[in-house]
C-alpha cells in the first residue's frame, strides 16, 4: 500500500486487454485511482467492473484528464488510432507521463517493425506531442503483475527524457512488485525493444529466454 510519504495517484489506462487489467489491479491494490478507456466502450465498462472499487470507464479523450500517468496498453497495430482518438495529437496528454509498454515486433519472429533508427517509444512521442514518454513494462507478460504478494521482484528497465515522469513511473513499478532500473534517455528505447524481440523470438522457438542470459 501507499506509505505516508507517497501521494495516491490518478492513472489513466488506454486499452482493455490483459496488461491493462493486470496493472490496473495492482495499482488499485496499492491505493491509486484508475480510469480506463478503449475503442470499445462496452469493453471499457466491463474492465472497470472487473477492476471494481472506484474505477471508472470514460471516453478516450477523457482518459488523461487530471492524471499523473497514462498507460498505453494496446497492441502496436492500434497505437496510432487510439492516441488519435484520445486527442494526443492535439496535445491532450502534454505534460503527462505516458507509459509505453508496446512491442512493435513481428508476431512469432520478434523482428522490429520500426525503422532502423527509430523506436516504438519515439514513434509514440511523435504521435503525442508534449507527452513525457517513458518506456516500461514491455518485457514481461501480464501474468508477471498478478503474482501473489511476496513473490521475488522483477527488474523493470525503463527509459525516458523527463526526470519527473521517470520518478512517477518508478513508483508505479514498485507498486506492482517490480524494481525500476533507469537505463537512460528515450533514445535507449530501441535497445530495450530489441531485447524484447530477442526474448519473443526465443520463446516462440521453444527456448527459455532466462537460460540465454548470464546470471551474476
C-alpha positions in Angstrom: 0.0 0.0 0.0 1.0 3.6 -0.4 3.0 4.9 2.5 2.5 8.3 4.2 5.1 10.0 2.0 3.6 8.9 -1.3 0.6 10.6 -2.7 -2.1 8.4 -4.2 -2.2 8.9 -8.0 -4.8 9.0 -10.7 -3.8 6.7 -13.5 -5.4 6.5 -16.9 -5.3 3.4 -19.0 -5.8 3.4 -22.7 -6.7 -0.2 -23.5 -8.8 -3.0 -22.1 -6.6 -6.1 -22.5 -4.8 -8.4 -20.1 -1.9 -5.9 -19.4 -4.4 -3.2 -18.7 -6.3 -5.4 -16.3 -3.2 -6.8 -14.5 -1.5 -3.4 -13.9 -4.8 -1.7 -13.1 -5.5 -4.4 -10.5 -2.1 -3.9 -8.9 -2.4 -0.1 -8.9 -5.8 -0.2 -7.3 -4.5 -2.6 -4.7 -1.7 0.0 -3.9 -4.3 2.7 -3.3 -4.3 4.6 -6.6 -7.3 5.7 -8.6 -7.8 4.2 -12.1 -9.8 5.3 -15.1 -10.0 3.3 -18.3 -10.9 3.9 -21.9 -10.9 1.9 -25.0 -12.1 1.9 -28.6 -15.0 -0.3 -27.4 -16.9 1.5 -24.6 -18.5 -1.8 -23.7 -15.1 -3.5 -23.1 -14.0 -0.4 -21.1 -17.1 -0.7 -18.9 -16.6 -4.4 -18.5 -12.9 -3.9 -17.4 -13.9 -1.2 -15.0 -16.5 -3.6 -13.5 -13.9 -6.3 -13.1 -11.4 -4.0 -11.5 -14.0 -2.8 -9.1 -13.6 -0.1 -6.5 -13.9 3.4 -7.8 -12.7 2.5 -11.2 -14.5 4.4 -14.0 -14.8 3.9 -17.7 -14.6 7.1 -19.6 -14.4 8.2 -23.3 -10.9 8.0 -24.8 -10.5 11.8 -24.9 -11.1 12.0 -21.1 -8.7 9.2 -20.0 -5.8 11.6 -19.4 -7.8 14.3 -17.5 -6.1 15.1 -14.2 -3.9 12.0 -14.4 -0.4 11.7 -13.1 0.3 9.0 -15.6 -1.3 7.2 -18.6 -0.6 3.7 -19.6 -0.8 2.9 -23.4 -1.9 -0.7 -23.1 -2.8 -1.6 -26.7 -1.3 -3.7 -29.4 1.2 -1.9 -31.6 -1.2 -2.0 -34.6 -3.7 0.1 -32.6 -1.4 2.7 -31.1 -1.9 5.4 -33.7 -5.7 5.1 -33.8 -6.0 5.0 -30.0 -3.7 8.0 -29.5 -5.6 10.0 -32.1 -8.9 9.1 -30.6 -7.6 10.2 -27.2 -6.7 13.5 -28.6 -2.9 13.0 -28.1 -2.2 14.6 -31.5 -3.9 17.8 -30.2 -1.7 17.9 -27.1 -4.3 16.4 -24.7 -1.5 14.4 -23.0 1.0 17.1 -22.9 2.9 17.3 -19.6 1.6 13.8 -18.6 3.8 10.7 -18.1 2.8 8.4 -20.9 4.0 4.9 -20.2 4.7 2.9 -23.3 4.8 -1.0 -22.9 4.2 -1.7 -26.6 6.2 -4.1 -28.6 6.4 -3.3 -32.3 7.5 -6.7 -33.4 6.6 -9.3 -36.0 4.4 -11.9 -34.3 6.4 -15.1 -33.6 9.6 -13.7 -35.0 10.5 -10.8 -32.8 11.9 -8.6 -35.6 11.2 -4.9 -35.0 8.6 -3.3 -37.2 10.0 0.2 -36.8 12.7 1.9 -38.9 16.4 1.2 -38.5 17.0 4.3 -36.4 13.6 4.5 -34.7 12.0 3.0 -31.6 8.3 2.4 -30.9 8.6 4.8 -27.9 10.0 7.6 -30.1 7.1 7.0 -32.5 4.7 7.3 -29.6 6.3 10.5 -28.6 5.9 11.9 -32.1 2.2 10.9 -32.0 1.6 12.5 -28.6 3.4 15.9 -28.7 4.3 17.2 -25.3 3.7 13.9 -23.5 6.5 12.7 -21.3 7.0 9.3 -22.7 8.6 6.5 -20.6 9.3 3.0 -22.0 8.4 0.5 -19.3 6.6 -2.8 -18.7 7.3 -4.1 -22.2 9.4 -7.1 -21.4 7.2 -9.2 -19.1 3.8 -10.8 -19.8 0.7 -9.6 -17.9 1.0 -12.6 -15.6 4.1 -11.1 -14.1 1.9 -8.5 -12.4 -0.7 -10.9 -11.0 1.7 -12.9 -8.9 1.0 -13.3 -5.2 2.3 -10.7 -2.7 5.8 -11.6 -1.5 7.0 -13.1 -4.8 10.5 -12.3 -5.9 10.5 -8.9 -7.6 11.4 -8.5 -11.3 13.6 -5.7 -12.6 11.8 -3.3 -15.0 14.2 -1.5 -17.3 12.8 2.0 -18.1 14.0 4.9 -20.1 12.8 8.5 -20.8 13.8 12.1 -21.1 11.8 13.6 -18.2 13.0 13.1 -14.7 9.6 13.6 -13.1 8.0 11.1 -15.5 10.7 8.6 -14.7 10.1 9.1 -11.0 6.4 8.6 -11.3 6.8 5.5 -13.4 9.4 4.1 -11.0 6.8 4.5 -8.1 4.2 2.7 -10.2 6.7 -0.1 -11.0 7.4 -0.6 -7.3 3.6 -0.6 -6.5 3.2 -3.8 -8.6 6.2 -5.5 -7.1 8.9 -4.5 -9.5 12.2 -2.8 -9.2 12.7 0.1 -11.6 16.0 0.4 -13.3 16.5 3.7 -15.3 18.9 2.9 -18.2 18.9 6.3 -19.8 17.0 8.7 -22.1 14.3 7.7 -24.5 16.9 7.2 -27.2 17.8 3.9 -25.4 14.2 2.6 -26.0 15.2 0.8 -29.2 17.8 -1.2 -27.3 15.1 -2.2 -24.8 12.7 -3.1 -27.6 15.4 -5.2 -29.3 15.8 -7.1 -26.1 12.0 -7.8 -26.1 12.3 -9.0 -29.7 15.1 -11.3 -28.7 13.0 -12.8 -25.8 10.0 -13.2 -28.0 12.0 -15.0 -30.8 13.5 -17.4 -28.3 10.1 -18.1 -26.6 8.4 -18.9 -29.9 11.3 -21.1 -30.9 10.7 -23.2 -27.8 13.6 -22.0 -25.7 13.5 -20.5 -22.2 14.9 -16.9 -22.6 16.1 -17.0 -19.0 18.7 -19.6 -19.9 20.1 -17.4 -22.6 21.1 -14.5 -20.3 24.1 -14.9 -17.9 23.4 -14.6 -14.2 25.8 -13.0 -11.8 
